[in-house]
Structure formats: C-alpha cells, structure tokens
Amino acid sequence: MLRIVLTGDTLSLAGVLSREEAGRALTDIRGRLAASAPGRMHLDLSGLERIDSAGVAMIDQLRQELQARGLEAELTRVPAQVSEALKLFSAPAAPAPTPQVRESLFYRVGDAAVKAAHTAWIMLYLIADTLYFAVVGLFNRRGIRKGEFINQSILIGVNALPIVALISFLIGFILALQSAAQLRQFGAAIYVADLIAIAMTREMGPLITAILFAGRSGSAIAAELATMGVTEETDALRSMGLNPTRYVLVPKFYAITLTMPLLTVLSIIIGIGGAMVIGYSYLGIGPKPFYQEVMTVLFFRDILTGLIKSVVFAWIIALVGAYYGFSARGGSEDVGRVTTAAVVASIFWVILADSLLGLVFYFGQGLEY
Amino acid sequence: MEREREMREIVRVRGLHAGYDEEEILHDISLTALAGDVTVILGASGCGKTTLLKHLIRLYVPSRGSIELFGREITTMDEPEFDELLQQVGVLFQNGALLNSISVAENVAIPLEQHTTLPPELIARLVHTKLRLVEMDQALDKRPAELSGGMRKRAALARAIILDPPLLFCDEPSAGLDPTTSAGLDYLLLKLRDELGMSMVIVTHVVASIKRIADRCIFMDQGEVLFSGTLKEAESSGLEKIERFFREG
C-alpha cells in the first residue's frame, strides 16, 4: 500500500510503489499538485519500502510533468534499495511516435501508378517464366519433382470433385426453379432446358468451377509459396540450383490446367442434371425430352467456349496465387495477408476475363452466338 | 541447511512423466531450481529439454508427477489462479515468438496492457525503459520481421521481463546467434540476475554459454535426468556422456 503526503513543498511517498499502485498514485499526485506555483519541489522517498520498474517510471513521468510546469522536483532521502532501482530503471521519456506525413494527391496517384507498373512487370516476368518452364518441362523433366504432377492433380482436381459437383447441382437446380416460374406462365417451360444448357455451358460451369478453385487451390498455392518464402525454403531451393517456379509452381500449373477443364465439364453435366430434376418434378418434362432439347440447343462451339474459358481461368488462378505467394515478405502474418489477397484478386481477374471473353465470343461469332 | 535450501526452491519437479500421444518422452524427472540462481538444463538435441520447459510453464500437461513454482503445485491449479501466477514468470522462447503484425514496442507492452491498470504514458515509459535495458530502444517502432535474430531475442527478452518477474524461463537463448551476440545475450541475462535478483531456468546445449551463465546444471539424456549439480561438479562427474558433451560440445 502506498501512502502519499503533501506538506508545503515536500511530497512524501511511503510504502510500496509497484505496478499495482503506480497508475493510481500518478493520478492522485497530479490532482494534489494541480495548483502548485513554479518553484522547487522535494520528493521525499525515505518511507518507500519497495519500488519496481513501474514505480520508477511513475516517478520519472511525474518529474517530467512537473518540470514542464516550471516545478523542479528533487529526490530526497532516497533509501539505498530504491536508489538502485532508480539507477537501473530510470530512463528518459519515450520518444514521441513519428507523425504520419500525408502525401499530396499527385504523389499518391504517381506512387500508385509506379507500384501498378512494377506489379505488372513482375507478373509478366512470372507468366513468361511459368509458360517457358511449363513448355520446357514437357520435354525435359529435370528440375521438377518426380510424381508431383500426379500428386497435385489429386490435391487440386480430384479432391475438389465433391464440392464442385454439389455446388453445380444446386446452382443448376436453383436456376431452373427460378426460370421455370417465369417461363411456364408463357407456356414455354421446355425452354428451361435451353436456358440452363447454354448458361451452364458458356458461363456458370466455368465460373462456378473457377471460383471454387480460386478459394481452394489459389489460396493453397499462395499460402504454400508464401510460407516457403518466409521459412527460406525458396532460398534453399535456389541455393541447390533449383528454380522455385519450375520446381514448385510448374507441377501445380500442369495439374490445374488439366483438372479444371475436366471439372468444368463435370460441373456443366451435373448443373444440367440439377435442372433436369426440376424439369421432371416441377414442370413434368421427362428426362428424355429434356435431354433432346439440351442436345438441340448446344453446339460444339458452346462446349469449346466453356473449355477455353476454364483453361484461361485456371492459368489466372495459378499465376495470381503464385504472384502473391512469391511476393510475401516478413513473417507469418504476411502469409495470411497474401492468401486473402490472392483469393480476392483471382476472383476479380476471373470475372473480368469472363466478361472480356464473353464479348470476344459474342461479337467475334455474330449476334446469333 | 536442508530447511534453508527448501525455502530457496523456486522450481521443484518430482516424478514427472510426460510425452506426446502414446510415446513417453520424459521419464521420472525430478529436479529443483533455487532462487537467485541460473539453472541450466542441458543435453544433446532431442533429449527432452524443451519438452520439459514447456511442462514447467504448463503449455503441456504431464501424464503424472508434480511441478511446483514458488512452492505452489501448478499441475492441479485452476486456470485463473495459474494466470495470476504467470505474472511472476517471464518466458523467452527459442525464436523470440514476437507477434509479427505489431511493432516491437506494442509487443513489449502486451503484458502491461493486459495485466495492469497503468495509464498509457507509464506503459510507454516502461516499454522504453525495458527496451533500453536490452539495448533495443532504437527499434521501438520496427516490426519483428525487420530485426535480426539477436535483436528479436533481445526484444523478446524485454517483453519477458516487462512485469519484473522473479523467475525467467529461456528456451535456447543462444540458438541461431553468432558467438558475439550469444555472449552479449548471456551477459545481459547475468545482469538481470545480479541487478534484479531474477532466478532463471535456461535450456541450452551451447557449452560456451553454459560455462558463462550456469550456477547449477541439470544434464538430461534420453528423457531422464542424468546429473544435477554445479558446473564444476558436472565437469568432474566422471560420467562419460557428460564429459564428452563438454569436450565435444
């Protein structure tokens, strides 16, 4: 327990000045000395039985505040034990944090432009490296871990199969349900099959698969590469004469390039299957007429469109994940940051690419597309 | 004499058995660390030193045995009581274990912000004091990722001693440091013992460091305590494993 007594120009502290007391004591003394005129003040510490580092910090803080008000605080009758603690823990005030300088608008725009250009340059480098090593790797397997392609194909593709199937079924089911409610009013219920077939093949199949891949595989690629960077594994690979892009990324690139179109086809078929359930149960269209209607509306170029999109999306997911993974700097918190950024950026670029490809296919093949 | 020794026992372990899953790593460990001493737990890699240390701070629960800190049994202590006790204990982890997402000063301030009612100006001052004590006051605003291994260790030490704990546990303080930095850290630990009267339990296998700091040694081998005594007694114990450790270490 700390006792504080103010007599004239002497402030006496007695008892224990520890971290439990220091905060309260400082507030108390501030109140008592609020009206003191400038001059000399004596801090009598003779009654102090024990003091810890928080107590010393309190005395330092008090002296600094009094000095700022023109009150010179002198320590008197300091016991030996307290004196030792003061010698050990007494320190000048902590430096004030550096104020944040707000840059001008032009500076910030210019800075953002330079950073964007730098990002684009690094990305181009990564794309070139990956495509080069992917092509070279087809003929020369040196520098790529044996069995990694199969392993990655299972991780990226096979393990994603149940979730892609389930989500695709539900999307096909919901789309059919929503469109059936409208089309049956015009006696055009059979066109649910046309609508779902085209939507799933050209848009929804590739897009659902890509978004699921971005969440599953894009994040995994970014997190793995970022962790490898943080734990110096990529440096270790380089020191062994191995290129991390070739050794780590290329097998994933092969795997995603192969498995994503396959899963996209699966997504399209299962999505149409989901719609078929609605056709049969809600619209009274049997599986056979539904199937025949689907086959009349779908052309090879629709399937090709979906497959081309799926390959482009696969490359975006792998490369964006790799870009963010390789860009991780610092410690473990950066792994989380780049992983999140990779998923968000992948989804954004996938949707942007989908829009651009949609325009190309639409105008490139005439409005009847 | 025996009574006086018992009064000085700050850590006391009796018949400790522990392990992971089905595998027992520590077999019937008994040891004591005395107040004001630097007690070094040494032994070859994989002998169970770090596992033992983590049991002493209850990060792991033993399968049986007793662990007392400050004369209080911790294996059966309830959570709030143990949290209270932990305020008297500082821990320096092998890699510092600073939180990477915040600055050095914010790292060091965590125990003060969580366990005291000190106002922000006193917290800032204390953080500065402790970082100055470990010669890291120039790195207040830096992120841990911007520091070298030795600097991270010193910053982590400032965090470990921020509440003036009477007992400090250190896991491999010399690991990954060059001999000069390692020696600097050892002298800093000795300074804390001498000037703050802090007791320490240090896990290490670095012989040069052991010779600099150890008051007492506990030599572990394959999950058992092979020897316990002063450094001089250890070196002249006549035990082949210990002699080889000091000779080749």
Interface residues (C-beta under 8 A of the other chain):
Chain A: R19 E20 A22 G23 R24 L26 T27 D52 S53 A54 V56 A57 M58 D60 Q61 E84 L88 F89 S90 A91 P92 A93 A94 P95 P97 T98 R329 G330 G331 S332 E333 D334
Chain B: L99 N100 S101 A105 L112 T116 T117 L118 P119 E121 L122 A124 R125 L126 V127 H128 T129 K130 R132 L133 D137 L140 D141 R143 P144 A145 E146 L163 D164 E195 L196
